[in-house]
């Protein structure tokens, strides 16, 4: 948000306030937050055991939602009016979480996914609240959790062959122990993998996600899809 605030000021200085405000009002904004707060904070091995005893999952989620409300309101106050808010995906299905939770076997890890869903429910309510209360704004809820979960559970029907392992891998059963780097081995055909590295989807997966957000129904993105939002 601070970086956008600086860029916003540069745009105002360049084209003037009236033209800049018109641009900001018409522009499309996409905001994704939450995954790293869980993966690199609340769910980090060693630290997580202590932190989870001190702070309940609900308290942690409530803190994230509270901060997110402030940041989205700040974005609105800087001129944003068409805002897509992306929820947290099924982080228990990424190769990294599978790797550090071997007791899950071949399944997605339950607790990280439960945390994501615990966060996504009030996030959807927050999106509706801001749309109702901030004049002239349209906030869109993008249910990437639902889309990615569908891809993972039905990967063969989407043309994938591997749904649980990283294409770019160094070590581990699922290639999820070490981030993709110069010493990694890359799979022969990345289009057959749902995940590129320990954390992120492949381009092939992202294309499916993007198409469903652009033209999907209200189960994928609500109250309208991105194409409809762009025309409004």
Order of alpha helices (4+ residues) and beta strands (2+ residues): alpha-alpha-beta-alpha-alpha-beta-alpha-alpha-beta-alpha-beta-beta-beta-beta-alpha-beta-alpha
